[in-house]
Amino acid sequence: MSTSREPQGRGHEQRPVHPRVAGVYKVQAHVFPFGDKKQSRPVVVMCEPIVGLDEVWVWTRTSQRGSGIHHPKNVTLGLDKDGWFAELNLKRVAARYLRDRRTARYTGQLEPEYFDQLKARWDV
């Protein structure tokens, strides 16, 4: 996990470099290539940006019960309901959206035990 910071410019606060692997972001629907039925949705970043494309794979989280990896609510991450990560919810998005506060809000790092489960399914 990177702890480097963006350069501090005049009138700008220092901000961690994004997107962060295992980072949870609340993103706007338009960042997904085909949109989303919800206005915003939590995602977890699965990898560093793809070189030359500046895209990342994210796993969206849904509160609708289903198959996949169950993740209990975590109010610290802004997740007020139990949720699920299902294979159908793995998407590629432009990393620039996760750097922009207008389209994404970083809420913290996914618990390692859940990220490890996602990573194990993703690496298959």
C-alpha positions as CSV (number, residue, x, y, z in Angstrom):
1,M,0.0,0.0,0.0
2,S,1.4,3.4,-1.0
3,T,1.8,6.1,1.6
4,S,3.2,8.7,-0.8
5,R,1.4,11.9,-1.1
6,E,0.6,14.2,-4.0
7,P,2.7,17.4,-4.1
8,Q,1.2,20.2,-2.0
9,G,0.3,23.1,-4.2
10,R,-0.8,26.6,-3.4
11,G,-4.3,26.5,-1.8
12,H,-4.5,22.7,-2.0
13,E,-4.3,20.3,0.9
14,Q,-2.1,17.2,0.7
15,R,-4.0,14.2,-0.4
16,P,-3.0,10.5,-0.4
17,V,-2.3,9.1,-3.9
18,H,-5.3,7.3,-5.3
19,P,-6.5,4.8,-6.2
20,R,-5.3,2.6,-3.4
21,V,-5.3,-1.2,-3.7
22,A,-7.9,-2.6,-1.2
23,G,-9.3,0.9,-0.9
24,V,-13.0,1.4,-0.5
25,Y,-14.5,4.2,-2.5
26,K,-18.1,5.4,-2.8
27,V,-18.3,6.2,-6.5
28,Q,-20.9,7.9,-8.8
29,A,-22.8,5.7,-11.2
30,H,-21.4,7.4,-14.4
31,V,-17.9,6.0,-13.7
32,F,-19.1,2.5,-14.8
33,P,-19.0,2.0,-18.5
34,F,-22.7,1.0,-18.5
35,G,-23.8,3.1,-15.5
36,D,-25.4,1.6,-12.4
37,K,-29.0,1.5,-11.1
38,K,-27.9,3.3,-8.0
39,Q,-26.7,6.9,-7.9
40,S,-23.6,5.9,-6.0
41,R,-22.1,2.5,-5.0
42,P,-19.2,1.3,-2.9
43,V,-16.3,-0.4,-4.6
44,V,-13.0,-1.9,-3.6
45,V,-9.9,-1.5,-5.8
46,M,-8.3,-4.8,-6.8
47,C,-5.1,-3.7,-8.5
48,E,-2.7,-0.8,-9.3
49,P,-3.7,1.1,-12.5
50,I,-3.1,-0.8,-15.7
51,V,0.1,0.7,-17.3
52,G,-0.7,2.7,-20.4
53,L,-4.5,2.6,-19.8
54,D,-4.8,4.2,-16.3
55,E,-7.6,1.9,-15.5
56,V,-8.2,-0.3,-12.5
57,W,-10.3,-3.3,-11.7
58,V,-12.9,-2.7,-8.9
59,W,-15.3,-5.0,-7.2
60,T,-18.7,-3.4,-6.6
61,R,-20.5,-4.2,-3.4
62,T,-24.3,-4.7,-3.2
63,S,-26.6,-4.9,-0.2
64,Q,-28.9,-7.3,-2.1
65,R,-28.4,-10.8,-0.7
66,G,-26.8,-13.1,-3.3
67,S,-24.0,-15.5,-4.0
68,G,-20.4,-14.3,-3.6
69,I,-18.4,-13.1,-0.7
70,H,-20.4,-11.8,2.3
71,H,-19.1,-8.7,3.9
72,P,-20.7,-7.5,7.1
73,K,-21.7,-3.8,7.6
74,N,-18.8,-1.6,8.6
75,V,-19.9,2.0,9.5
76,T,-16.3,3.1,9.7
77,L,-16.1,2.5,5.9
78,G,-19.5,4.1,5.3
79,L,-21.2,0.7,4.8
80,D,-24.3,0.7,6.9
81,K,-25.7,-2.6,5.7
82,D,-24.3,-6.1,5.2
83,G,-23.2,-6.6,1.6
84,W,-21.9,-9.1,-1.0
85,F,-19.1,-9.1,-3.6
86,A,-20.2,-11.3,-6.5
87,E,-18.1,-12.2,-9.6
88,L,-20.6,-10.4,-11.8
89,N,-19.7,-7.2,-10.0
90,L,-16.1,-7.1,-11.1
91,K,-15.6,-4.0,-13.4
92,R,-12.9,-2.0,-15.0
93,V,-13.0,1.8,-14.6
94,A,-10.8,4.8,-15.4
95,A,-8.5,5.4,-12.4
96,R,-9.0,9.2,-12.9
97,Y,-12.5,8.9,-11.5
98,L,-11.1,7.6,-8.2
99,R,-8.7,10.6,-7.9
100,D,-11.5,13.1,-8.4
101,R,-13.5,14.1,-5.3
102,R,-16.5,14.9,-7.4
103,T,-16.9,11.3,-8.6
104,A,-15.4,9.2,-5.7
105,R,-15.0,9.4,-2.0
106,Y,-12.3,7.3,-0.3
107,T,-13.7,5.8,2.9
108,G,-10.8,3.6,4.0
109,Q,-9.1,0.2,3.5
110,L,-11.1,-3.0,3.3
111,E,-10.4,-5.4,6.1
112,P,-7.5,-7.7,5.1
113,E,-9.4,-10.9,5.6
114,Y,-12.1,-9.8,3.1
115,F,-9.6,-8.4,0.6
116,D,-7.7,-11.7,0.7
117,Q,-10.9,-13.6,-0.1
118,L,-11.6,-11.2,-3.1
119,K,-8.0,-11.5,-4.3
120,A,-8.1,-15.3,-4.2
121,R,-11.2,-15.3,-6.4
122,W,-9.8,-12.6,-8.7
123,D,-6.5,-14.5,-9.2
124,V,-8.2,-17.7,-10.4
